[in-house]
C-alpha cells in the first residue's frame, strides 16, 4: 500500500474520528455504538496513511516531491 494521504489530511481524519468516537460514547444505545464504529474508520486510515477510496479514485493528497 502506497501512502495516498498528506499530513494535514491524516491529522484531520484522526481528529474527526476521535470526535466521532467521543460523540458515540456520549450517545446512548445502538446509535452511539454505530457512531463510535464509524469514527474508527477515519482514525484507521489516518494512522495508516492510506485510504482505499482515494486509491480507487486515483486521488492523492501527498505533497509532490521535487
C-alpha beads as a LAMMPS data file, in Angstrom:
LAMMPS data file: protein, C-alpha beads

66 atoms
65 bonds

1 atom types
1 bond types

-500.0 500.0 xlo xhi
-500.0 500.0 ylo yhi
-500.0 500.0 zlo zhi

Masses

1 110.0

Atoms # bond

1 1 1 0.000 0.000 0.000
2 1 1 1.431 3.317 -1.077
3 1 1 0.629 6.317 1.115
4 1 1 -2.007 8.500 -0.529
5 1 1 -2.824 10.896 2.321
6 1 1 -0.883 14.040 3.136
7 1 1 -0.043 15.132 6.681
8 1 1 -2.912 17.623 7.000
9 1 1 -5.378 15.068 5.640
10 1 1 -4.149 12.471 8.119
11 1 1 -4.370 14.844 11.092
12 1 1 -7.892 15.950 10.133
13 1 1 -9.039 12.352 9.762
14 1 1 -7.699 11.417 13.191
15 1 1 -9.254 14.480 14.863
16 1 1 -12.650 13.938 13.192
17 1 1 -12.518 10.227 14.002
18 1 1 -11.749 10.902 17.654
19 1 1 -14.608 13.400 17.754
20 1 1 -16.998 10.789 16.391
21 1 1 -15.815 8.202 18.910
22 1 1 -16.343 10.658 21.779
23 1 1 -19.776 11.604 20.410
24 1 1 -20.612 7.919 20.160
25 1 1 -19.724 7.360 23.800
26 1 1 -21.912 10.315 24.780
27 1 1 -24.864 8.935 22.781
28 1 1 -26.751 6.042 24.295
29 1 1 -27.766 2.800 22.680
30 1 1 -27.141 1.317 19.284
31 1 1 -26.819 4.740 17.647
32 1 1 -23.894 5.605 19.913
33 1 1 -22.202 2.318 19.131
34 1 1 -22.653 2.918 15.410
35 1 1 -21.234 6.442 15.613
36 1 1 -18.197 5.157 17.521
37 1 1 -17.586 2.392 14.994
38 1 1 -17.852 4.843 12.085
39 1 1 -15.324 7.057 13.902
40 1 1 -12.789 4.235 13.878
41 1 1 -12.616 4.303 10.068
42 1 1 -11.046 7.770 9.679
43 1 1 -8.769 7.073 12.655
44 1 1 -7.511 3.899 10.976
45 1 1 -6.964 5.494 7.586
46 1 1 -5.282 8.493 9.199
47 1 1 -2.869 6.338 11.193
48 1 1 -2.016 4.098 8.236
49 1 1 -1.891 6.954 5.700
50 1 1 -3.751 5.018 3.030
51 1 1 -7.393 5.425 2.012
52 1 1 -8.983 2.723 -0.156
53 1 1 -11.487 5.195 -1.646
54 1 1 -8.659 7.564 -2.641
55 1 1 -6.867 4.587 -4.166
56 1 1 -9.898 3.572 -6.246
57 1 1 -10.393 7.146 -7.473
58 1 1 -6.693 7.796 -8.097
59 1 1 -6.573 10.661 -5.583
60 1 1 -3.511 11.558 -3.526
61 1 1 -3.129 14.438 -1.077
62 1 1 0.572 13.757 -0.528
63 1 1 2.977 16.576 -1.250
64 1 1 4.612 16.445 -4.670
65 1 1 8.309 15.574 -4.395
66 1 1 10.657 17.967 -6.189

Bonds

1 1 1 2
2 1 2 3
3 1 3 4
4 1 4 5
5 1 5 6
6 1 6 7
7 1 7 8
8 1 8 9
9 1 9 10
10 1 10 11
11 1 11 12
12 1 12 13
13 1 13 14
14 1 14 15
15 1 15 16
16 1 16 17
17 1 17 18
18 1 18 19
19 1 19 20
20 1 20 21
21 1 21 22
22 1 22 23
23 1 23 24
24 1 24 25
25 1 25 26
26 1 26 27
27 1 27 28
28 1 28 29
29 1 29 30
30 1 30 31
31 1 31 32
32 1 32 33
33 1 33 34
34 1 34 35
35 1 35 36
36 1 36 37
37 1 37 38
38 1 38 39
39 1 39 40
40 1 40 41
41 1 41 42
42 1 42 43
43 1 43 44
44 1 44 45
45 1 45 46
46 1 46 47
47 1 47 48
48 1 48 49
49 1 49 50
50 1 50 51
51 1 51 52
52 1 52 53
53 1 53 54
54 1 54 55
55 1 55 56
56 1 56 57
57 1 57 58
58 1 58 59
59 1 59 60
60 1 60 61
61 1 61 62
62 1 62 63
63 1 63 64
64 1 64 65
65 1 65 66
